[in-house]
Amino acid sequence: MGVLREVTALAVSRVIEDPCGVEIFTSWRTWDDTRPALAALLSAETVDVLDRAAAAAIRWHGPQQRPTGVPYLEHLLEALEVLVRGAGVTDPHVLAAVLLHDVVEDTATTLGDIEREFGPVVAELVDWVTKPPVDGQGRTAKRAAKTTYLRRLREAPQPAIQVKLADRASNVQRLFQMPPDFQRRYYAETVTYLLPLAAGEPFFGPWYDSWRREFAHLA
């Protein structure tokens, strides 16, 4: 229980200290930091699955970094923290999928690779949240493909929607750090396509409502 109390204390201090009024999830930066917290919250079997998923994500993403220059793993752990600490998700398939949700889109990894290591359920969830290749290189083609992808998510099963909502929560929780033009575009996209998916979700609905109010000046 000592680890659980530490996790709770970190969460409280994070909300108080962050300049944004929205609760953010940035406590877990490395797998060594993350694993003890997960061991206090999840079954040993689930943590074993996540050990393998984290190792695969690190292996497949390699030296990739986020646009902000941080290791790619930090984004994956933020999304995992959103699901575990925020939404209270314990399903190992969903949690493994959130750690692997970008590997097909951003690396040479295939859905077949994921299915061989983690089974068809995880592979299907990753498939739902993977943007398809763009037919054409222009900005218009890329935006059209992304719009089609976001609209398709309305048909996704709830576990896949939870993965996507956690992914987007990681991306928007500190939107104030991004360039102004990007902030406006990403805010509009999130309100249009992600907030409807969050409606009715016990955690994500209120969280995204709070986020929208915090960034309402971007509307």
C-alpha positions in Angstrom: 0.0 0.0 0.0 3.0 2.3 0.4 3.5 2.5 -3.4 -0.3 3.2 -3.9 -0.2 6.1 -1.4 2.9 7.5 -3.2 1.1 7.3 -6.5 -1.9 9.1 -5.1 0.3 11.8 -3.5 2.0 12.4 -6.9 -1.3 12.8 -8.6 -2.5 15.3 -6.1 0.7 17.4 -6.3 0.6 17.2 -10.1 -2.9 18.8 -10.2 -2.0 21.5 -7.7 1.3 22.5 -9.4 0.3 22.4 -13.0 -0.6 25.8 -14.5 -3.4 24.2 -16.5 -6.6 23.5 -14.5 -7.0 20.1 -16.1 -5.7 17.0 -14.3 -2.6 15.8 -16.2 -0.9 12.5 -16.2 2.9 12.7 -16.4 4.1 10.8 -13.3 5.4 7.8 -15.3 8.5 8.7 -17.4 10.4 5.4 -17.6 9.4 1.8 -17.3 11.4 1.4 -14.1 9.3 4.3 -12.6 6.0 2.8 -13.9 6.2 -0.8 -13.0 6.1 -0.5 -9.2 3.0 1.7 -9.4 1.3 -0.8 -11.8 2.2 -3.7 -9.4 0.2 -1.9 -6.7 -2.8 -1.4 -8.9 -3.0 -4.4 -11.2 -2.7 -8.2 -11.0 0.7 -9.8 -11.4 -0.5 -11.5 -14.6 -1.5 -8.1 -16.1 1.8 -6.6 -15.1 3.6 -9.4 -16.8 1.8 -8.7 -20.1 2.7 -5.0 -19.8 6.3 -5.9 -19.2 6.3 -7.6 -22.5 4.3 -4.8 -24.2 6.6 -2.1 -22.9 9.7 -4.1 -24.0 8.2 -4.5 -27.5 7.3 -0.8 -27.7 10.8 0.2 -26.7 12.3 -2.2 -29.2 10.0 -1.3 -32.1 10.1 2.5 -31.6 13.9 2.4 -31.0 15.4 5.9 -30.8 12.3 7.7 -32.0 11.3 10.9 -30.2 8.1 12.9 -29.9 7.9 16.3 -31.6 8.8 17.9 -28.3 12.1 16.0 -28.2 11.3 13.6 -25.4 11.6 9.8 -25.8 8.6 8.2 -27.5 8.0 6.0 -24.5 7.0 9.0 -22.4 3.9 9.5 -24.5 3.0 5.8 -24.3 3.4 5.8 -20.5 1.2 9.0 -20.2 -1.5 7.2 -22.1 -1.1 4.1 -20.0 -1.4 6.3 -16.8 -4.6 7.9 -18.2 -6.1 4.5 -18.5 -5.0 3.0 -15.3 -5.0 5.9 -12.8 -7.7 7.9 -14.5 -10.2 5.6 -16.1 -9.4 2.6 -13.9 -8.9 0.2 -16.8 -7.5 -3.2 -15.8 -8.0 -5.2 -19.0 -4.5 -6.4 -20.1 -5.5 -6.3 -23.8 -6.5 -2.7 -23.6 -3.5 -1.7 -21.6 -1.1 -3.6 -23.9 -2.7 -1.9 -26.9 -2.2 1.6 -25.5 1.5 0.9 -25.2 1.6 -0.4 -28.8 -0.9 1.9 -30.4 1.6 3.8 -32.5 4.0 1.0 -33.6 2.2 0.2 -36.9 1.7 3.8 -37.8 5.2 5.0 -36.9 7.5 2.1 -37.4 8.0 -0.9 -39.7 6.1 -3.1 -37.3 3.0 -4.9 -38.8 -0.3 -6.0 -37.2 1.0 -9.5 -37.9 3.9 -8.8 -35.6 1.6 -7.7 -32.9 -0.7 -10.6 -33.3 2.2 -13.1 -33.1 3.4 -11.6 -29.8 0.2 -10.4 -28.1 -2.7 -12.2 -29.8 -5.6 -11.1 -32.1 -7.4 -8.9 -29.6 -4.5 -6.6 -29.0 -3.8 -6.5 -32.7 -7.4 -5.6 -33.5 -7.4 -2.7 -31.0 -4.2 -1.3 -32.5 -5.7 -1.7 -35.9 -8.7 0.5 -35.0 -6.5 3.4 -33.8 -3.9 3.2 -36.6 -4.3 5.8 -39.3 -4.2 4.2 -42.8 -1.5 5.2 -45.3 -2.2 8.4 -47.1 -3.0 8.2 -50.8 -1.1 11.3 -51.9 1.5 13.6 -50.2 -0.3 16.9 -50.2 -1.7 18.6 -47.2 -5.3 18.2 -48.5 -4.9 14.5 -49.0 -3.4 14.1 -45.5 -6.2 16.0 -43.8 -8.9 14.1 -45.8 -7.4 10.8 -44.7 -7.2 11.9 -41.1 -10.8 13.0 -41.2 -11.9 9.7 -42.6 -10.0 7.9 -39.9 -11.5 10.0 -37.1 -15.0 9.5 -38.4 -14.4 5.7 -38.6 -13.7 5.7 -34.9 -17.4 6.2 -34.2 -17.8 2.5 -35.3 -15.0 1.3 -33.0 -15.7 -1.0 -30.0 -15.4 0.6 -26.6 -12.0 -0.8 -25.7 -10.5 0.7 -28.9 -12.2 4.1 -28.1 -10.7 4.0 -24.7 -7.2 3.5 -26.2 -7.8 6.4 -28.6 -9.2 8.7 -25.9 -6.1 8.0 -23.7 -3.8 8.6 -26.6 -5.5 12.0 -27.3 -5.6 12.9 -23.6 -1.8 12.6 -23.5 -1.5 14.8 -26.6 -3.8 17.5 -25.4 -3.3 17.7 -21.7 -0.5 20.2 -22.2 -1.8 21.8 -25.4 -0.7 25.2 -24.1 2.9 24.2 -24.8 2.3 23.9 -28.5 2.5 26.6 -31.2 -0.7 28.8 -31.4 -1.8 27.7 -34.8 -1.4 24.0 -33.9 -3.4 24.6 -30.7 -6.4 26.0 -32.6 -6.4 23.2 -35.1 -6.0 20.5 -32.6 -8.6 21.9 -30.3 -11.2 22.1 -33.1 -10.4 18.5 -34.2 -10.6 17.2 -30.6 -13.9 18.9 -29.9 -15.4 17.7 -33.2 -14.3 14.1 -33.2 -13.0 13.0 -29.7 -15.5 14.7 -27.3 -18.4 12.8 -28.8 -16.5 9.5 -28.3 -15.9 10.5 -24.6 -19.6 11.3 -23.9 -21.0 8.8 -21.4 -17.6 7.5 -20.4 -17.4 7.8 -16.6 -13.9 9.2 -16.6 -13.3 10.5 -20.1 -16.6 12.4 -20.4 -15.9 14.7 -17.4 -12.2 14.9 -18.2 -12.7 16.1 -21.7 -15.5 18.5 -20.6 -13.0 20.1 -18.2 -10.3 20.2 -20.9 -12.7 21.9 -23.3 -13.5 24.6 -20.8 -9.8 25.1 -20.0 -9.0 25.7 -23.6 -12.3 27.4 -24.7 -10.3 30.5 -25.8 -9.1 28.5 -28.8 -12.7 28.0 -30.2 
